[in-house]
Amino acid sequence: LHLDDTTAENGALHVVPGSHLLGRVDPGDISELRRDLGEVVCGIPAGGVMAMRPLLLHASSPTQGARRRVLHVEYAAEDLPCGLAWME
């Protein structure tokens, strides 16, 4: 849940579309996947919600002045795949 507008200038999330379908990705493969699959900046207005799969490759840049407050909540109805585990 975004408490502030989130834009490219204040560190909006960058995602690699479809990367969650690949399972756990070796860190050495991320640059190639970003190049091959592309990258999308997910600007979200204040009050907006972004829902995503846990294995979606994502990153954000440091904010450039404007604040970026987000409530991050994780839900799951089943165990995580690929040997991953929820941190308690």
ZIPE-V80980 format. One record per residue. N is the residue number from 1. RES is the residue in three letters. PSI is psi in whole degrees, 0 to 359 (NA if undefined). Layout:
{{N:RES:PSI} {N:RES:PSI}}
//
This chain:
{{1:LEU:121} {2:HIS:121} {3:LEU:339} {4:ASP:159} {5:ASP:137} {6:THR:118} {7:THR:173} {8:ALA:329} {9:GLU:334} {10:ASN:28} {11:GLY:33} {12:ALA:153} {13:LEU:138} {14:HIS:131} {15:VAL:154} {16:VAL:104} {17:PRO:135} {18:GLY:354} {19:SER:336} {20:HIS:341} {21:LEU:350} {22:LEU:355} {23:GLY:203} {24:ARG:128} {25:VAL:135} {26:ASP:131} {27:PRO:330} {28:GLY:345} {29:ASP:353} {30:ILE:316} {31:SER:318} {32:GLU:319} {33:LEU:320} {34:ARG:319} {35:ARG:315} {36:ASP:319} {37:LEU:344} {38:GLY:178} {39:GLU:140} {40:VAL:134} {41:VAL:126} {42:CYS:82} {43:GLY:133} {44:ILE:132} {45:PRO:159} {46:ALA:135} {47:GLY:350} {48:GLY:162} {49:VAL:139} {50:MET:124} {51:ALA:135} {52:MET:160} {53:ARG:146} {54:PRO:327} {55:LEU:4} {56:LEU:124} {57:LEU:127} {58:HIS:156} {59:ALA:161} {60:SER:154} {61:SER:160} {62:PRO:149} {63:THR:148} {64:GLN:57} {65:GLY:304} {66:ALA:141} {67:ARG:157} {68:ARG:96} {69:ARG:131} {70:VAL:134} {71:LEU:121} {72:HIS:117} {73:VAL:135} {74:GLU:131} {75:TYR:149} {76:ALA:139} {77:ALA:359} {78:GLU:173} {79:ASP:152} {80:LEU:150} {81:PRO:173} {82:CYS:30} {83:GLY:9} {84:LEU:156} {85:ALA:147} {86:TRP:138} {87:MET:127} {88:GLU:NA}}
//
